[in-house]
């Protein structure tokens, strides 16, 4: 089975004043995700983990869809990698996407 790990439409532009809750539909991985974690890395600063300030909170699940906490407080011109790890059908999976901070 072929599945795309990168978020659809990635990289995504996001304004530095915006706060957006992104989501991942896990149906292609088997759905019913558990053990979910999300990490945000600032690639402009060498991959520094900035989750605590850029996406504080806990992901939620409704059916097959993981909704991430708000991504916010981005720095103009920085590129971020959002990684979502979860278990589905007994497999540990990871999806990711890139966000470009703009005005």
C-alpha positions in Angstrom: 0.0 0.0 0.0 1.3 3.5 -0.8 0.5 6.3 1.5 1.7 9.9 1.5 3.4 10.9 4.7 3.7 14.6 3.9 0.6 16.8 4.5 -1.4 17.7 1.5 -0.6 21.2 0.2 2.7 21.2 2.1 4.5 23.6 2.4 1.7 25.8 3.8 2.0 29.6 4.2 0.8 30.9 7.5 0.8 34.5 8.6 2.8 35.4 11.7 -0.4 36.8 13.3 -2.5 33.7 12.5 -3.2 30.8 14.9 -4.3 27.6 13.0 -5.2 24.1 14.2 -4.1 21.7 11.5 -5.4 18.2 11.2 -4.4 14.7 9.9 -6.9 12.2 8.6 -5.4 8.8 9.4 -7.8 6.7 7.3 -5.0 5.7 4.9 -3.0 4.3 7.8 -6.0 2.3 9.1 -7.7 5.0 11.2 -8.5 5.0 15.0 -5.2 6.6 16.0 -3.8 6.3 19.5 -0.6 7.4 21.3 -0.5 10.7 19.5 2.3 13.2 19.8 3.1 16.4 17.9 6.4 18.2 17.5 7.2 21.5 15.8 10.8 22.1 14.7 12.1 25.5 13.5 14.2 24.5 10.5 15.6 28.0 10.1 17.4 27.6 13.4 18.7 24.1 12.7 15.7 22.1 13.7 15.3 23.4 17.2 12.2 21.9 19.0 9.8 24.8 19.5 6.7 22.8 20.3 6.3 24.4 23.8 6.0 27.9 22.4 4.6 27.4 18.9 2.1 24.6 19.5 1.4 24.2 23.3 -1.3 21.7 24.2 -2.4 18.2 23.3 -3.7 16.8 20.0 -7.3 15.6 20.1 -9.0 12.8 18.1 -12.4 12.4 16.6 -12.8 9.1 14.7 -9.9 9.0 12.2 -9.0 12.7 12.5 -6.2 14.1 14.7 -6.6 17.8 15.3 -3.4 19.5 16.5 -3.3 22.4 19.0 -3.1 25.9 17.5 0.2 26.6 15.6 1.0 30.2 16.6 3.6 32.9 17.3 5.6 32.1 14.2 8.6 34.2 13.2 8.6 35.9 9.9 10.7 34.1 7.3 11.1 30.9 9.3 10.2 27.5 8.0 8.7 24.9 10.5 8.3 21.2 10.3 5.3 19.8 12.1 5.5 16.1 12.9 2.6 14.0 14.1 3.4 10.5 15.4 0.6 8.0 16.2 -0.2 4.3 16.4 -2.8 2.8 14.0 -3.5 -0.8 13.3 -0.6 -1.8 15.6 1.9 0.2 13.5 3.8 3.3 14.7 3.3 6.0 12.0 4.4 9.5 11.3 3.0 12.3 9.1 4.7 15.7 8.6 4.3 19.0 6.9 6.1 22.3 6.4 4.8 25.7 7.3 6.3 28.9 5.9 5.8 32.0 8.2 4.9 35.1 6.3 3.2 38.5 6.9 
